[in-house]
Amino acid sequence: MGRAPQQTPLPKSGSAHSITIRPTPLPPPPIELPPEVKQQAEKARASESALAVPERLLRPHAVIASWLTEHEQKKRRARSERDPWRRNLYDPGDFSETDHRKHRILDVLFKAIERRGGKVKQGERGVQVREKQKQERRALTDNEKQFRSPSDNGWKKELVPTGWLVFEIKTWQWPSGLPRQWLESEKQPMEGMLPDILATFVAAEPLLVQQRKDREAAERERQLADQRRYEQRRRKRDANRWQRFRELAQDWHELAAVRDFLAALRSMNVTPTAEIDGRSVEEWIAWAEEWLQRADPTAGGVGRFFEQVAEITDWAYRD
């Protein structure tokens, strides 16, 4: 309702015990780096302890130069539009002082990484430098007041920039346990965090290489397992088809005896017109011949015979 709730005072403490409040869930513990990796990271931190960010961007790194070029191309396209609406749509606007500062910081970091043997290239999810925002209340404008309901507050929440930069590593491949975010403060600007960020990249490099090798080994094992399963299914299917072949051969062998028996019945001295259960003897013999033809696995020729065999899968028979 826009009024502060009544607060019950806390009771006075009767002991000097301290209470520690931790985030929930707890952040992952820092990983224990191998000694050689830790030594490389400390060496990088010490050697690059004076990463100076210049006041002006001179000879920018290729990635940053491409950003600047793309931005200028968008501005030129916007200026060439005669329609004001489309001109505003395409115009990216001018870089802010914060944008220029981001470029200078990243330029120094990218060049330091490549001095250490790394390679910087553009990607969908890499690193991000953004300005931290916070939520604040502001009074409604006259236009907004016209459309507010009686239950609405007389203010509106919105995000506003704080002026503090956040450096964040966005890739999902980043080793668990290594820092992936740095937030500057009044006491520690982002420029002073660059040695630590660089050392973290140096520490991550051998871990990322090992992760890639582990993924490749797991992928090879998965492919081998798929191949083994495929071979097992292929052998099972082949065995099932052989079983079906033998069954059809057995059916054909049994039908040969039935065919001989039917021929013997034809040769017997019997009145063809004699009726048995509403059928004559001739009709009964025709009935038997029809079933013989239907049951003969070779009636459709060799092609149809092997089509019946090929219809069998590895699931056709239970073990």
C-alpha positions as CSV (number, residue, x, y, z in Angstrom):
1,M,0.0,0.0,0.0
2,G,3.0,2.3,-0.2
3,R,3.5,2.4,3.6
4,A,6.4,0.8,5.6
5,P,5.3,-2.2,7.7
6,Q,5.7,-2.1,11.4
7,Q,8.9,-3.8,12.5
8,T,9.3,-5.7,15.7
9,P,12.7,-4.8,17.3
10,L,15.2,-7.6,17.5
11,P,15.9,-9.0,21.0
12,K,19.3,-8.0,22.5
13,S,22.0,-10.6,22.0
14,G,23.0,-12.5,25.1
15,S,26.3,-13.9,23.7
16,A,29.2,-12.7,21.7
17,H,28.9,-15.5,19.1
18,S,29.3,-14.4,15.5
19,I,26.9,-15.5,12.7
20,T,28.3,-16.2,9.2
21,I,25.8,-15.8,6.3
22,R,26.7,-17.5,3.1
23,P,25.1,-17.4,-0.4
24,T,22.7,-20.2,-1.3
25,P,23.6,-22.2,-3.2
26,L,27.3,-22.0,-2.2
27,P,29.6,-21.0,-5.1
28,P,31.8,-23.8,-6.4
29,P,35.1,-24.0,-4.5
30,P,38.2,-22.7,-6.4
31,I,39.9,-25.5,-8.2
32,E,43.3,-26.6,-7.3
33,L,45.5,-25.7,-10.2
34,P,48.4,-28.0,-11.2
35,P,51.7,-26.5,-10.0
36,E,53.0,-25.7,-13.5
37,V,49.7,-24.0,-14.4
38,K,49.7,-22.0,-11.2
39,Q,53.3,-20.9,-11.9
40,Q,52.4,-19.7,-15.4
41,A,49.4,-17.8,-14.1
42,E,51.4,-16.1,-11.4
43,K,54.1,-15.3,-13.9
44,A,51.6,-13.7,-16.2
45,R,50.1,-11.7,-13.3
46,A,53.5,-10.4,-12.3
47,S,54.8,-9.6,-15.8
48,E,51.6,-7.8,-16.8
49,S,51.1,-6.0,-13.5
50,A,51.4,-2.6,-15.2
51,L,48.8,-3.1,-17.9
52,A,48.2,0.6,-18.7
53,V,45.0,1.5,-20.4
54,P,45.6,4.6,-22.6
55,E,43.4,7.6,-22.7
56,R,43.0,7.2,-26.5
57,L,42.6,4.1,-28.7
58,L,45.5,3.9,-31.1
59,R,46.1,1.0,-33.5
60,P,43.2,-1.1,-32.1
61,H,43.2,-4.8,-32.1
62,A,41.7,-6.5,-35.2
63,V,38.6,-7.6,-33.4
64,I,37.9,-4.1,-32.0
65,A,38.8,-2.5,-35.3
66,S,36.1,-4.7,-36.9
67,W,33.6,-3.5,-34.3
68,L,34.4,0.1,-35.1
69,T,34.2,-0.5,-38.8
70,E,30.8,-2.2,-38.5
71,H,29.5,0.6,-36.4
72,E,30.6,3.2,-38.9
73,Q,29.0,1.3,-41.8
74,K,25.7,1.2,-39.9
75,K,25.9,5.0,-39.4
76,R,26.6,5.6,-43.1
77,R,23.6,3.4,-44.0
78,A,21.4,5.3,-41.7
79,R,22.5,8.6,-43.1
80,S,21.7,7.4,-46.6
81,E,18.1,6.6,-45.7
82,R,15.6,9.3,-46.8
83,D,12.8,7.9,-44.7
84,P,13.2,9.4,-41.1
85,W,11.7,6.3,-39.5
86,R,14.1,3.9,-41.3
87,R,17.0,6.4,-40.6
88,N,16.3,6.2,-36.8
89,L,15.9,2.4,-37.0
90,Y,19.3,1.8,-38.6
91,D,21.2,4.5,-36.7
92,P,23.2,2.8,-33.9
93,G,23.9,6.1,-32.3
94,D,27.3,7.4,-31.2
95,F,29.6,5.5,-28.8
96,S,29.3,6.7,-25.2
97,E,32.3,7.4,-23.0
98,T,31.7,4.1,-21.4
99,D,31.8,2.4,-24.8
100,H,35.1,4.0,-25.6
101,R,36.4,2.9,-22.2
102,K,35.3,-0.7,-22.9
103,H,37.2,-0.6,-26.2
104,R,40.4,0.6,-24.6
105,I,40.2,-2.0,-21.8
106,L,39.6,-4.9,-24.2
107,D,42.2,-3.6,-26.6
108,V,44.9,-3.8,-23.8
109,L,43.6,-7.3,-22.7
110,F,43.4,-8.8,-26.2
111,K,46.9,-7.7,-27.0
112,A,48.2,-9.0,-23.7
113,I,46.6,-12.4,-24.3
114,E,48.2,-12.6,-27.7
115,R,51.6,-11.7,-26.3
116,R,51.2,-14.8,-24.1
117,G,50.6,-17.0,-27.2
118,G,46.8,-16.9,-27.2
119,K,44.5,-16.1,-30.0
120,V,41.5,-13.7,-29.9
121,K,38.7,-14.0,-32.4
122,Q,35.0,-13.1,-32.6
123,G,32.5,-15.7,-31.4
124,E,28.9,-16.0,-30.4
125,R,29.6,-16.5,-26.7
126,G,33.0,-15.3,-25.5
127,V,33.6,-12.4,-23.2
128,Q,31.4,-9.5,-22.4
129,V,32.1,-6.1,-20.9
130,R,28.9,-4.3,-19.9
131,E,27.8,-1.6,-17.6
132,K,26.1,-2.8,-14.4
133,Q,22.6,-1.6,-13.9
134,K,20.4,-1.2,-10.9
135,Q,16.7,-0.8,-10.3
136,E,15.3,2.5,-9.2
137,R,12.0,4.1,-8.7
138,R,11.0,7.2,-10.7
139,A,7.9,9.3,-10.7
140,L,5.4,8.7,-13.4
141,T,5.3,11.1,-16.3
142,D,2.1,13.1,-17.0
143,N,1.4,10.8,-20.0
144,E,1.8,7.7,-17.8
145,K,-0.4,9.1,-15.1
146,Q,-3.3,9.3,-17.6
147,F,-3.3,5.5,-18.1
148,R,-2.6,4.3,-14.5
149,S,-5.2,2.4,-12.6
150,P,-6.3,3.4,-9.0
151,S,-4.4,0.5,-7.6
152,D,-1.1,1.5,-9.2
153,N,1.7,3.2,-7.3
154,G,2.7,6.7,-8.2
155,W,6.1,5.5,-9.4
156,K,7.6,3.1,-11.8
157,K,10.7,0.8,-11.6
158,E,13.3,0.9,-14.3
159,L,16.9,-0.1,-14.8
160,V,19.5,2.7,-14.7
161,P,23.2,2.5,-15.4
162,T,25.6,2.6,-12.4
163,G,28.8,3.6,-14.2
164,W,30.5,0.4,-13.0
165,L,31.7,-2.1,-15.6
166,V,31.3,-5.9,-15.4
167,F,33.7,-8.2,-17.2
168,E,32.1,-11.6,-17.7
169,I,33.1,-14.8,-19.5
170,K,30.0,-16.2,-21.2
171,T,31.3,-19.4,-22.8
172,W,29.8,-22.6,-21.3
173,Q,33.2,-24.3,-21.8
174,W,34.9,-22.2,-19.1
175,P,36.5,-24.5,-16.5
176,S,34.4,-24.9,-13.4
177,G,36.0,-23.3,-10.3
178,L,37.8,-20.5,-12.2
179,P,36.5,-16.9,-11.8
180,R,34.2,-15.9,-14.7
181,Q,33.1,-12.4,-13.5
182,W,34.8,-9.3,-12.3
183,L,32.8,-6.3,-11.0
184,E,34.6,-3.0,-10.5
185,S,34.0,-0.7,-7.6
186,E,35.1,2.6,-6.4
187,K,38.2,1.1,-4.8
188,Q,39.0,-1.2,-7.6
189,P,38.5,0.0,-11.2
190,M,38.4,-2.5,-14.1
191,E,41.7,-1.3,-15.3
192,G,43.3,-2.5,-12.1
193,M,41.7,-6.0,-12.5
194,L,43.3,-6.7,-15.9
195,P,46.4,-8.6,-14.5
196,D,44.1,-10.9,-12.6
197,I,41.8,-11.4,-15.6
198,L,44.9,-12.1,-17.8
199,A,46.3,-14.6,-15.2
200,T,42.9,-16.4,-15.2
201,F,43.0,-16.8,-19.0
202,V,46.5,-18.1,-18.8
203,A,45.4,-20.7,-16.1
204,A,42.3,-21.6,-18.2
205,E,44.3,-22.4,-21.4
206,P,45.8,-25.8,-20.4
207,L,42.5,-26.7,-18.6
208,L,40.5,-25.9,-21.8
209,V,43.0,-28.0,-23.8
210,Q,42.5,-30.9,-21.5
211,Q,38.7,-30.5,-21.5
212,R,38.8,-30.6,-25.3
213,K,40.9,-33.8,-25.3
214,D,38.5,-35.4,-22.8
215,R,35.6,-34.5,-25.0
216,E,37.3,-35.9,-28.0
217,A,38.2,-39.1,-26.1
218,A,34.6,-39.4,-24.9
219,E,33.3,-38.8,-28.4
220,R,35.6,-41.5,-29.8
221,E,34.4,-43.9,-27.1
222,R,30.8,-43.0,-27.9
223,Q,31.4,-43.7,-31.6
224,L,33.0,-47.0,-30.8
225,A,30.1,-47.9,-28.5
226,D,27.7,-47.0,-31.3
227,Q,29.7,-49.1,-33.8
228,R,29.7,-52.0,-31.4
229,R,25.9,-51.7,-30.9
230,Y,25.4,-51.5,-34.7
231,E,27.5,-54.6,-35.2
232,Q,25.6,-56.5,-32.5
233,R,22.3,-55.5,-34.1
234,R,23.6,-56.4,-37.6
235,R,24.7,-59.9,-36.4
236,K,21.5,-60.4,-34.6
237,R,19.5,-59.4,-37.7
238,D,21.6,-61.7,-39.9
239,A,21.1,-64.6,-37.5
240,N,17.3,-64.0,-37.4
241,R,17.1,-63.9,-41.2
242,W,19.0,-67.2,-41.4
243,Q,16.5,-68.6,-38.9
244,R,13.6,-67.4,-41.0
245,F,15.3,-68.9,-44.1
246,R,15.4,-72.3,-42.4
247,E,11.8,-72.0,-41.2
248,L,10.6,-71.4,-44.8
249,A,12.7,-74.2,-46.0
250,Q,11.2,-76.5,-43.4
251,D,7.7,-75.3,-44.4
252,W,8.5,-76.1,-48.1
253,H,9.8,-79.6,-47.1
254,E,6.6,-80.3,-45.1
255,L,4.4,-79.0,-47.9
256,A,6.1,-81.4,-50.3
257,A,4.8,-84.3,-48.2
258,V,1.3,-82.6,-48.1
259,R,1.5,-82.3,-51.9
260,D,2.3,-86.0,-52.3
261,F,-0.5,-86.8,-50.0
262,L,-3.0,-84.7,-52.0
263,A,-1.8,-86.4,-55.2
264,A,-2.5,-89.8,-53.6
265,L,-6.0,-88.7,-52.7
266,R,-6.7,-87.6,-56.3
267,S,-5.7,-91.1,-57.5
268,M,-8.1,-92.9,-55.2
269,N,-11.3,-94.3,-56.7
270,V,-14.0,-92.0,-55.3
271,T,-17.1,-90.4,-56.7
272,P,-16.1,-86.7,-57.4
273,T,-19.6,-85.5,-56.9
274,A,-20.0,-87.0,-53.5
275,E,-20.7,-84.3,-50.9
276,I,-19.1,-84.0,-47.6
277,D,-20.4,-81.2,-45.3
278,G,-21.9,-79.4,-48.2
279,R,-18.9,-79.7,-50.5
280,S,-18.1,-82.2,-53.2
281,V,-14.9,-84.2,-53.2
282,E,-13.6,-82.1,-56.1
283,E,-14.3,-78.9,-54.1
284,W,-12.4,-80.3,-51.1
285,I,-9.4,-81.1,-53.4
286,A,-9.6,-77.5,-54.8
287,W,-9.7,-76.2,-51.3
288,A,-6.6,-78.1,-50.3
289,E,-4.7,-77.0,-53.5
290,E,-5.6,-73.4,-52.7
291,W,-4.1,-73.7,-49.2
292,L,-1.0,-75.4,-50.6
293,Q,-0.5,-72.5,-53.1
294,R,-1.0,-70.0,-50.3
295,A,1.4,-71.7,-47.9
296,D,4.2,-72.4,-50.5
297,P,7.1,-70.0,-49.7
298,T,8.3,-70.3,-53.3
299,A,5.0,-69.5,-55.0
300,G,6.0,-65.9,-55.7
301,G,9.4,-66.8,-57.1
302,V,12.9,-66.4,-55.7
303,G,12.6,-62.6,-55.4
304,R,9.5,-62.8,-53.2
305,F,11.0,-65.6,-51.2
306,F,14.0,-63.4,-50.2
307,E,11.8,-60.4,-49.6
308,Q,10.2,-62.5,-46.8
309,V,13.6,-63.1,-45.5
310,A,14.7,-59.4,-45.7
311,E,11.6,-58.4,-43.8
312,I,13.1,-59.9,-40.6
313,T,14.8,-57.4,-38.2
314,D,16.9,-57.9,-35.2
315,W,13.8,-57.7,-33.0
316,A,11.9,-60.4,-34.9
317,Y,12.9,-63.2,-32.5
318,R,13.4,-63.1,-28.8
319,D,16.4,-64.8,-27.4
